[in-house]
Each structure stands twice: as C-alpha cells, then as structure tokens.
C-alpha cells in the first residue's frame, strides 16, 4: 500500500466518514458498533484495523493525530476503491463534474425537482456544493419556482447540521432570508412552510432573527404553534417577543411574555450562550421599566460573571458579549459596555473563526458608541475606523447601521 505523501484534507476525511456510514448498515456510535465495522472491513479487505483507529477516524475519540496511509488505504478499499489516492481522485472528479454540469442543466430546464434533490442529497458535502446550491437558489427565485422553495428543506445534505459546514449553512439561510425580503410570493411560502422543518434546529427561525422584517413575526407565531410544547422553542419565542416589545415600548405585552418565561425556567433549562444573554438583557429591560433599576447592579454582576463571557473559546466569548451589548446600548449602560469590552474581550481578538470575526466587527460598533458617549472621542474614532460596514450580517444589519450612521456623522 502507498505511503501517505501529504496531510489529508478534512473535507476528504469527512467524505470518507460519510461514505463509511452510508455503506455500513448499523449506526456506529459504540464499541460494539466499531467491532462490527472492523469485522466487516476485514471480511472485504483482509486487513485488520484496531478499535482505537476506528474511533479516532470516526471522531468517536478525540485525537490530535491523523489517520495513517495504511488506515486510509484500507478504508478506501472497503468502499471499493483501489486505494486512498483513488478515493480522493474520485471525490475531486465528482465535485468538478457536478459543479460544471448541474447548474447548466437546471437553467436549460432539463432537471426536475426530484432530479435536483437526488443530485444534491447524494453528492459530496463540501463548500463547493453549498456555493453551487446558492446559485441554484438565486436562479429558482428569479424564475419563481414555488415548488422548489416549498420543498427546499428536503435538501438534507445542505441543511443537516455539520460542524465543518455550519458557516455554509448560515450563509445559505441568509440568502434565503434576503430573497424573502425581495419577493412577496416567497415571503408567503416562508410564513406557511418554514416554521416546522425536520432538523434539530429551525435555522430559518432561530438562526435568522429579523423582527424588523414583516414576514418574521407571522412565521414566529406559526413556529410557536407547531413547537410550543418544546421548552426550548417556547423560551426562544417568548425571549424574542420580549426583546422586540420592550424596544417598541409595548410594556403590557412585554410583561405578558415575561411572565410566560419564568415558569419555563423553574426546572433546569440548558441555555445556549445567545439565549442566556438575551434573558439577562430582558431582565435589565424589565428592571429598568418596572423596578426603576433597583436590580440593575445585581443583573450586571450576573452578566460580568456569566460562564459564557468567561469561557475559553474566544469566538463564543465575543459573541456572548456582543449579544448582551445590544441590550446595554438600548439602556445607555455605556460604562458596562466599556468594562465588558476592555476586561473580557480586548485580549481575545486574535485567532478567531469566521463567526467570531463577524461578531467582533458588530461589537466594535457598540464599543465605539460607548466610548463616544462617555467623552472618549479619540479612542472612539480609532475603533470606528476599524469597523467594516460591509460585514454587518442580516440579523443585525438594521441595528448596526443605525448606530454606525451616528458614529459616521461624528467622524466623517
């Protein structure tokens, strides 16, 4: 067998794992499953791999080492390839062929929805696949293909969550959201169809939070009617309502939703970092309006000591700080924003992932405003000059541009 000459790309390894999972009839999630896979590999290749090797390969066991050339060759043979090099070559050829031909055939109207569905769902999950799918998305919107958009979440290979491709999913969802803003017919489809999709998370409702867009609240209501018996969905629904209603000064309706959240949190509830910051921000809103800020100091202390803001992952920390700063800016708690940024964030701005970079750019908007409002104009100008206006994402673009315009009038 050939020696591995270069480090295998993660997308190749991910495809290998997917193909093994498709070929092997049982779910591989335990030692017994690994043992059965080892036996199946041996029966087809006459090569024996260890259980540790299989667990590392399938990411069932953490490891910093990469699979050996021998392991990759054996797995490729198990999948009916000559060796690893042959497997990679097939992957590349399939990707290139797919990218060159499918979109052309769709434009020429030679592909039915079922044909497209089969090609996308059976193809290699890669960034190229998402990029090509996004082109299909734009074309289908242009020709008003209502069937395509009603059934869009049947493309499981696109929307099934995968950590390696979470940003690809995120941007595909954002393109879909932008198209809903542009086309009324697609907005109507989104309201009627996108509230109850068959994934662990409803990306279109939970990842694309755009209360300023007129389709969002009808969609959110349908989402709650379909999923309100699930605690996480109910908490999400009420927190989004509370945020919007407080900022619209509709305090009676705000209080109704606030009271609905409390009993949901009596028993243990596992917040993700974004929901946790939303809940703390909503408590600040409630305290400011109903208690004249009597609890503000206590709530701010909870924010500063929150595990989400003090965790080791730089990107998650910055995202958590950014989310709470949306609330702090509304309440003009500029000193707290400065404290959070300078004590918790300033040393975490390098080696960020894409999401971290995006939210740091958003966070800089709040920080620059806080500096300006507390009389630190020169420092505020330095931060303002770092802000990339073109990198405000759809979730926060309206809010960020409003603050950015205030800063621009001061510094331009």
C-alpha positions in Angstrom: 0.0 0.0 0.0 1.1 3.5 -0.8 2.7 5.7 1.9 0.7 8.9 2.6 2.6 11.7 1.0 0.7 14.7 2.3 -1.7 15.6 5.0 -5.3 14.6 4.1 -7.7 17.5 3.9 -10.5 17.5 6.4 -13.1 17.6 3.6 -11.7 14.3 2.2 -11.8 12.7 5.7 -15.4 14.0 6.2 -16.4 12.4 2.9 -14.7 9.2 3.9 -16.7 9.1 7.2 -20.0 9.8 5.4 -19.4 7.1 2.9 -18.5 4.5 5.6 -21.6 5.4 7.5 -23.7 5.0 4.3 -22.2 1.7 3.5 -22.3 0.1 6.9 -25.9 -0.9 7.8 -25.8 -0.1 11.5 -25.2 3.2 13.4 -21.6 3.4 14.6 -21.6 5.0 18.0 -20.3 2.4 20.5 -17.5 -0.1 20.9 -19.9 -2.9 19.7 -20.6 -0.9 16.6 -16.9 -0.3 16.0 -16.2 -4.1 16.4 -18.9 -4.9 13.8 -17.4 -2.4 11.4 -13.9 -3.8 12.0 -15.2 -7.3 11.1 -16.9 -6.0 8.0 -13.8 -4.2 6.8 -11.7 -7.3 7.4 -14.1 -9.5 5.5 -13.8 -7.3 2.4 -10.1 -6.3 2.6 -8.4 -8.9 4.7 -6.8 -6.1 6.7 -7.5 -5.7 10.4 -7.8 -2.2 12.0 -7.8 -1.6 15.7 -10.8 -0.2 17.6 -8.8 2.9 18.6 -8.0 3.5 15.0 -11.7 3.3 14.0 -12.8 5.5 16.9 -10.2 8.2 16.0 -11.1 8.1 12.4 -14.9 8.4 13.0 -14.3 11.1 15.7 -15.7 9.0 18.4 -12.5 9.6 20.3 -10.5 12.8 20.5 -7.1 12.7 18.9 -4.6 15.2 17.5 -3.1 12.6 15.2 -4.2 12.0 11.6 -5.1 8.5 10.2 -2.1 6.7 8.7 -1.7 6.0 5.0 -2.4 2.3 5.7 -5.7 3.1 7.5 -6.8 5.4 4.7 -5.9 2.8 2.0 -7.8 0.1 3.8 -10.9 2.2 4.3 -10.8 3.2 0.6 -10.6 -0.4 -0.4 -13.6 -1.2 1.9 -15.5 1.4 -0.2 -14.4 -0.3 -3.4 -11.6 2.0 -4.4 -8.1 0.8 -5.3 -6.5 3.0 -2.5 -6.8 6.4 -0.8 -5.4 8.2 -3.8 -8.1 6.7 -6.0 -10.7 7.7 -3.5 -9.5 11.3 -3.4 -9.4 11.5 -7.2 -13.0 10.2 -7.4 -14.0 12.9 -4.9 -12.4 15.6 -6.9 -13.7 14.5 -10.2 -17.2 14.2 -8.8 -17.0 17.7 -7.3 -15.7 19.3 -10.6 -18.2 17.4 -12.8 -21.1 18.3 -10.5 -20.2 22.0 -10.4 -19.8 22.3 -14.1 -22.9 20.5 -15.3 -25.8 20.6 -12.8 -26.5 24.3 -12.8 -26.3 24.4 -16.6 -28.8 21.6 -16.9 -31.2 23.3 -14.4 -31.1 26.6 -16.4 -31.8 24.6 -19.6 -34.8 23.2 -17.8 -33.5 19.6 -18.1 -33.8 18.8 -14.4 -37.0 18.2 -12.4 -37.1 18.9 -8.7 -36.7 15.2 -7.9 -33.6 15.1 -10.1 -32.1 18.1 -8.3 -33.0 16.6 -4.9 -31.3 13.3 -5.8 -28.1 15.0 -7.1 -27.8 17.3 -4.1 -28.6 14.8 -1.4 -26.3 12.1 -3.0 -23.4 14.4 -3.7 -20.3 15.2 -1.6 -20.9 17.6 1.2 -18.4 20.4 0.6 -18.2 24.2 0.4 -18.4 23.8 -3.4 -21.7 22.0 -3.0 -23.1 24.9 -1.0 -21.8 27.5 -3.4 -23.5 25.7 -6.3 -26.7 25.3 -4.4 -26.7 29.0 -3.6 -26.5 29.7 -7.3 -29.5 27.4 -7.9 -31.3 29.2 -5.1 -30.9 32.5 -6.8 -31.9 31.1 -10.2 -35.0 29.4 -8.8 -36.1 32.7 -7.2 -35.6 34.5 -10.5 -37.9 32.1 -12.3 -40.4 32.0 -9.4 -40.2 28.2 -8.8 -42.6 27.9 -6.0 -42.4 24.1 -5.7 -38.6 24.4 -5.2 -39.0 26.8 -2.3 -41.9 24.9 -0.7 -39.8 21.8 -0.6 -36.4 23.4 0.0 -35.7 21.8 3.4 -35.9 18.4 1.7 -32.3 19.0 0.7 -30.9 17.2 3.8 -27.4 17.2 2.5 -27.5 21.0 2.7 -29.4 21.6 5.9 -28.4 18.6 8.1 -26.2 20.2 10.7 -22.5 19.6 10.3 -19.9 21.5 12.4 -17.5 21.6 9.5 -20.1 23.4 7.3 -22.1 25.5 9.8 -21.0 28.7 8.2 -22.0 27.4 4.8 -25.5 26.6 6.2 -25.6 30.0 7.9 -25.0 31.9 4.6 -27.4 29.8 2.6 -30.1 30.6 5.2 -29.2 34.3 4.9 -29.5 34.2 1.1 -32.9 32.6 1.5 -33.9 35.3 4.1 -32.8 38.1 1.7 -34.9 36.6 -1.1 -37.9 36.5 1.2 -37.5 40.3 1.7 -37.3 40.8 -2.0 -40.2 38.6 -3.2 -43.7 38.7 -1.6 -44.6 35.3 -3.1 -41.6 33.8 -1.4 -42.4 35.6 1.9 -45.8 33.9 1.9 -44.1 30.5 1.3 -41.8 31.1 4.2 -44.6 32.0 6.6 -46.6 28.9 5.6 -43.8 26.3 5.3 -40.6 27.3 7.2 -42.0 27.2 10.8 -41.7 23.4 11.2 -38.7 21.9 9.4 -37.3 18.4 10.1 -34.0 19.3 11.8 -32.8 19.6 15.4 -32.8 23.4 15.0 -35.1 25.5 12.8 -32.4 27.5 11.1 -34.8 29.8 9.4 -36.5 31.0 12.6 -33.7 30.5 15.2 -30.6 31.5 13.1 -32.3 34.3 11.2 -33.8 36.6 13.8 -35.1 39.6 11.9 -38.1 41.1 13.8 -37.8 44.3 11.6 -38.8 42.2 8.5 -42.6 41.9 8.1 -42.6 38.2 7.5 -40.8 37.3 10.7 -43.5 37.6 13.4 -46.2 35.6 11.4 -43.5 33.0 10.9 -42.6 33.1 14.6 -46.2 32.6 15.6 -46.6 29.6 13.4 -43.3 28.2 14.8 -44.6 28.6 18.3 -48.0 26.9 17.5 -46.1 24.0 16.0 -43.3 23.7 18.6 -44.6 25.5 21.7 -44.8 22.3 23.7 -41.0 22.0 23.4 -39.4 24.0 26.2 -36.5 25.4 24.2 -38.8 26.6 21.4 -41.2 28.2 23.9 -38.3 30.0 25.7 -36.9 31.2 22.4 -40.4 32.5 21.3 -41.0 34.5 24.5 -37.5 35.9 24.6 -37.7 37.2 21.0 -41.1 38.7 21.7 -39.9 40.4 25.0 -36.9 41.9 23.2 -38.9 43.4 20.4 -41.8 44.6 22.6 -39.5 46.3 25.1 -37.8 48.2 22.3 -41.2 49.2 20.9 -42.2 50.4 24.4 -45.1 48.0 24.4 -44.8 47.1 28.1 -48.1 45.4 28.7 -47.5 42.8 26.0 -43.8 42.6 27.2 -45.0 41.8 30.7 -47.3 39.0 29.4 -44.4 37.3 27.6 -42.0 37.9 30.5 -44.4 36.1 32.9 -44.6 33.2 30.4 -40.8 32.7 30.5 -40.4 32.4 34.3 -42.2 29.1 34.8 -40.2 27.6 31.9 -37.0 28.3 33.8 -38.0 26.9 37.2 -36.6 23.5 36.4 -33.1 23.1 34.9 -33.0 24.6 31.5 -29.9 24.5 29.3 -29.4 27.9 27.7 -27.1 28.3 24.8 -24.9 31.4 25.2 -27.1 33.6 22.9 -30.3 32.8 24.7 -28.6 33.3 28.1 -27.5 36.8 27.1 -31.0 37.5 25.7 -32.5 36.5 29.0 -30.1 38.7 31.0 -30.8 41.6 28.7 -34.5 41.1 29.1 -34.2 41.1 32.8 -32.4 44.5 32.5 -35.3 45.8 30.4 -37.8 44.6 32.9 -35.9 46.0 35.9 -35.5 49.4 34.2 -39.2 49.8 33.4 -40.9 48.1 36.3 -38.4 48.5 39.2 -36.6 51.8 38.4 -33.3 49.9 38.0 -33.3 48.6 41.6 -31.9 45.3 40.5 -29.5 46.6 37.8 -26.3 46.2 39.8 -27.1 42.6 40.6 -28.0 41.7 37.0 -24.8 43.4 35.7 -22.8 41.3 38.1 -24.5 38.2 36.7 -23.5 39.3 33.2 -19.9 40.0 34.1 -19.5 36.6 35.9 -21.5 34.6 33.3 -19.7 31.5 32.2 -20.5 32.3 28.5 -18.5 35.6 28.8 -15.6 34.0 30.7 -15.3 30.8 28.8 -12.0 29.8 27.0 -13.3 29.9 23.4 -12.6 33.4 22.1 -15.3 33.4 19.5 -18.1 32.3 21.8 -17.0 34.8 24.4 -17.1 37.7 21.9 -20.5 36.5 20.5 -21.9 36.5 24.1 -20.6 40.0 24.8 -22.0 41.3 21.5 -25.5 39.9 22.2 -25.7 41.5 25.6 -24.3 44.8 24.3 -27.4 45.1 22.1 -29.4 45.4 25.3 -26.9 47.5 27.1 -26.8 50.1 24.3 -30.6 50.4 24.4 -30.4 51.2 28.1 -27.4 53.5 27.6 -25.3 51.5 30.0 -22.2 52.6 28.2 -19.8 52.1 31.2 -20.8 48.4 31.4 -20.1 48.0 27.6 -16.6 49.5 28.0 -15.9 47.3 31.1 -17.0 44.2 29.2 -15.0 45.0 26.1 -11.8 46.0 27.9 -11.8 43.4 30.6 -13.3 40.4 28.9 -12.8 40.9 25.2 -9.8 43.1 24.3 -7.2 40.3 24.8 -9.4 37.8 22.8 -9.4 39.4 19.3 -6.8 37.2 17.6 -7.2 33.7 16.1 -10.9 34.0 15.8 -13.1 31.9 13.5 -15.3 33.5 10.9 -18.2 33.9 13.2 -16.0 35.4 15.9 -14.6 37.9 13.4 -18.1 38.8 12.2 -19.4 39.4 15.8 -16.2 41.3 16.8 -17.0 43.7 14.0 -20.5 44.1 15.3 -19.3 44.5 18.8 -16.9 47.3 17.8 -19.9 49.4 16.8 -21.3 49.2 20.3 -17.9 49.8 21.8 -17.1 52.9 19.6 -20.5 54.4 20.6 -19.9 53.7 24.3 -16.5 55.5 24.1 -18.1 58.4 22.3 -20.9 58.8 24.8 -18.5 58.7 27.7 -16.3 61.5 26.3 -13.5 59.4 24.9 -13.8 60.7 21.4 -10.3 60.0 20.0 -10.4 56.4 21.2 -13.9 56.0 19.7 -12.6 57.3 16.4 -9.8 54.7 16.3 -12.4 51.9 16.9 -14.7 53.4 14.3 -12.0 53.3 11.6 -11.7 49.6 12.2 -15.3 48.8 11.5 -16.2 47.1 8.3 -19.6 48.3 7.3 -20.0 45.8 4.5 -19.7 42.9 7.1 -22.9 43.6 9.0 -25.0 40.4 8.6 -28.7 40.2 8.0 -29.6 39.5 11.7 -28.1 42.8 12.9 -27.7 44.9 9.8 -30.6 47.3 10.6 -29.4 47.9 14.2 -25.7 48.2 13.3 -26.3 50.6 10.5 -28.4 52.9 12.7 -25.5 53.2 15.3 -22.9 53.3 12.5 -24.6 56.3 11.0 -24.5 58.2 14.3 -20.7 57.5 14.5 -20.2 58.4 10.9 -21.8 61.8 11.4 -19.4 62.4 14.2 -16.2 61.3 12.5 -16.6 61.7 8.7 
